Amino acid sequence: MFRLIRFASLTPVPWRNGGGRTWEYAVHPPGAGFEDFAWRASRAEIRAEGPFSSFTGIDRTLTTLDGAALELETPEARLRLDASSAPFSFPGELPVHGRPVGGVSFDFNAMTRRGAWRHEARRVNLAAGETLRTTADAHLLLAETACTLIISGQRETLTPMDALLADTPLAITLESPASARLLSIAYSACSG
């Protein structure tokens, strides 16, 4: 089973520090807050330089989607993420300082509660006719480019930043255009 999440239907929430806004795509269990979520998926607008919020016991992955590049500084490294960069994973308690370079940066955040859930984020370039199969307990596919997908026989058109959230195995085939880019985030419950 799946549901579509239209970006246009999401309501942005301003950050307390005024440095940006967040659009929540999904949280598990539904309605959970920051203290009790198992996993979370959201888009962030980063307007100003500053420290990332600390999330003890949470594993995070940040993917820069569009807009300005984002420079990150941690105790171990300095890096620069842009719309072509691979997702960057880090523990939520790691001190991270971010700075958008030359404008506003838009990023996608995947979070899981360590020891209970895990996630894997990757960029996927699909060619027309190519099929992606979901197998995780929950799988979010974010359209970075407009595309028409055939999802277990059903045709759905996504505009950029629309998402598909599946909680059962699905076969997803790109119908058009000739190629499309998706951000794939697979959420899996830890066994034992």
C-alpha positions as CSV (number, residue, x, y, z in Angstrom):
1,M,0.0,0.0,0.0
2,F,1.2,3.5,-0.7
3,R,0.1,7.1,-0.3
4,L,1.2,10.2,-2.2
5,I,2.4,13.2,-0.3
6,R,2.0,16.4,-2.4
7,F,4.5,19.1,-1.4
8,A,1.9,21.8,-2.1
9,S,-0.3,20.3,0.7
10,L,2.4,20.5,3.4
11,T,2.5,23.5,5.8
12,P,5.9,24.9,6.7
13,V,6.8,25.4,10.3
14,P,9.2,28.2,11.2
15,W,12.2,27.3,13.3
16,R,12.3,28.8,16.8
17,N,15.7,30.5,16.0
18,G,14.3,32.1,12.8
19,G,17.0,30.5,10.6
20,G,14.6,28.5,8.4
21,R,11.5,26.5,8.0
22,T,10.6,22.7,8.0
23,W,8.0,20.8,6.0
24,E,7.2,17.4,7.6
25,Y,6.4,14.7,5.1
26,A,5.9,11.8,7.4
27,V,6.5,10.7,11.0
28,H,6.1,7.3,12.6
29,P,4.1,6.6,14.6
30,P,1.7,9.2,13.2
31,G,1.4,12.3,15.3
32,A,4.7,11.6,17.2
33,G,6.7,14.5,18.4
34,F,10.5,14.9,18.6
35,E,10.7,13.0,21.9
36,D,8.9,9.9,20.7
37,F,9.2,9.4,17.0
38,A,10.6,6.2,15.6
39,W,11.4,7.7,12.2
40,R,10.8,11.1,10.5
41,A,11.1,12.6,7.0
42,S,11.2,16.3,6.4
43,R,12.4,19.1,4.1
44,A,14.2,22.1,5.5
45,E,14.9,25.6,4.3
46,I,18.1,26.9,5.7
47,R,18.4,30.6,5.5
48,A,21.0,31.5,8.0
49,E,24.3,30.2,9.4
50,G,24.1,28.4,12.7
51,P,24.4,25.2,14.7
52,F,22.1,22.2,14.0
53,S,19.7,21.1,16.7
54,S,21.0,18.2,18.8
55,F,19.1,15.0,18.7
56,T,20.6,12.5,21.2
57,G,20.0,8.9,20.2
58,I,18.9,9.7,16.7
59,D,20.7,8.8,13.4
60,R,20.3,11.5,10.7
61,T,20.9,11.8,7.0
62,L,20.9,15.2,5.3
63,T,20.6,15.5,1.5
64,T,20.9,18.9,-0.2
65,L,18.1,19.1,-2.8
66,D,18.3,22.5,-4.5
67,G,19.1,26.2,-3.9
68,A,22.4,27.2,-2.4
69,A,25.2,24.8,-1.4
70,L,25.5,24.0,2.3
71,E,28.8,24.1,4.1
72,L,29.0,21.9,7.2
73,E,31.6,21.8,9.9
74,T,31.8,19.0,12.5
75,P,34.6,18.3,15.0
76,E,36.1,15.9,12.5
77,A,35.6,17.5,9.1
78,R,34.4,20.3,6.9
79,L,32.4,19.5,3.8
80,R,30.2,21.2,1.2
81,L,27.0,19.6,0.0
82,D,25.1,20.6,-3.1
83,A,22.3,19.2,-5.3
84,S,24.7,16.6,-6.8
85,S,26.2,15.4,-3.5
86,A,25.6,12.0,-1.9
87,P,23.5,12.1,1.3
88,F,25.5,12.8,4.4
89,S,24.8,10.6,7.5
90,F,25.7,11.5,11.1
91,P,24.7,10.9,14.7
92,G,22.1,13.5,15.9
93,E,24.2,14.4,18.9
94,L,27.2,15.4,16.7
95,P,27.9,19.1,16.9
96,V,27.3,20.4,13.3
97,H,27.5,24.0,12.2
98,G,25.8,24.8,8.8
99,R,26.2,27.7,6.5
100,P,24.2,28.2,3.2
101,V,26.5,29.6,0.5
102,G,25.1,32.4,-1.5
103,G,21.4,32.1,-0.8
104,V,18.9,29.7,0.7
105,S,19.6,25.9,0.9
106,F,16.9,23.3,0.7
107,D,17.6,20.0,2.2
108,F,15.9,16.7,3.1
109,N,16.3,15.1,6.5
110,A,15.8,11.5,7.4
111,M,15.9,10.5,11.1
112,T,15.6,7.3,13.0
113,R,15.7,6.4,16.6
114,R,19.0,4.5,17.1
115,G,18.6,0.9,18.1
116,A,14.9,0.7,17.2
117,W,15.0,1.8,13.5
118,R,17.6,2.4,10.8
119,H,17.5,4.1,7.4
120,E,19.4,4.2,4.2
121,A,19.2,7.2,1.9
122,R,20.5,7.3,-1.7
123,R,19.9,9.2,-4.9
124,V,18.4,7.1,-7.7
125,N,18.5,8.0,-11.4
126,L,15.8,5.9,-13.2
127,A,15.6,5.5,-16.9
128,A,12.2,5.2,-18.7
129,G,11.0,1.6,-18.3
130,E,13.4,0.9,-15.4
131,T,11.8,-0.5,-12.2
132,L,12.7,0.2,-8.6
133,R,11.4,-2.3,-5.9
134,T,10.7,-1.3,-2.3
135,T,11.3,-3.8,0.4
136,A,11.7,-1.9,3.6
137,D,9.2,-1.5,6.4
138,A,8.6,2.0,5.1
139,H,10.0,3.5,2.0
140,L,9.8,7.2,1.0
141,L,10.6,8.2,-2.6
142,L,11.0,12.0,-3.1
143,A,10.8,13.2,-6.7
144,E,13.7,15.6,-7.3
145,T,12.4,16.0,-10.9
146,A,8.9,15.7,-12.4
147,C,8.0,12.2,-13.4
148,T,5.2,9.8,-14.2
149,L,5.4,6.5,-12.4
150,I,3.6,3.2,-12.7
151,I,3.2,1.9,-9.2
152,S,2.0,-1.7,-9.1
153,G,-0.1,-1.0,-12.2
154,Q,-1.4,2.5,-11.2
155,R,-0.1,5.6,-13.0
156,E,0.8,8.6,-10.8
157,T,2.4,11.9,-11.8
158,L,4.7,13.6,-9.3
159,T,6.0,17.2,-9.5
160,P,9.3,18.1,-7.9
161,M,9.3,17.6,-4.1
162,D,6.2,15.3,-4.2
163,A,6.8,12.0,-2.5
164,L,5.5,8.5,-2.4
165,L,5.4,6.6,0.9
166,A,5.1,2.8,0.8
167,D,4.6,0.4,3.7
168,T,4.4,-2.8,1.6
169,P,6.7,-4.1,-1.2
170,L,6.0,-2.3,-4.5
171,A,7.3,-2.3,-8.0
172,I,7.7,1.3,-9.3
173,T,8.5,1.9,-12.9
174,L,9.4,5.2,-14.6
175,E,7.0,5.8,-17.5
176,S,8.2,9.3,-18.4
177,P,10.3,11.3,-19.1
178,A,13.4,9.6,-20.4
179,S,15.0,9.8,-17.0
180,A,14.2,11.0,-13.5
181,R,16.0,11.6,-10.2
182,L,14.5,10.3,-7.0
183,L,15.7,10.4,-3.4
184,S,15.1,7.0,-1.9
185,I,14.9,6.5,1.9
186,A,14.3,3.0,3.2
187,Y,13.3,2.8,6.9
188,S,13.6,-0.6,8.6
189,A,12.8,-1.7,12.1
190,C,15.7,-3.2,14.0
191,S,15.1,-6.9,14.9
192,G,15.7,-8.2,18.4
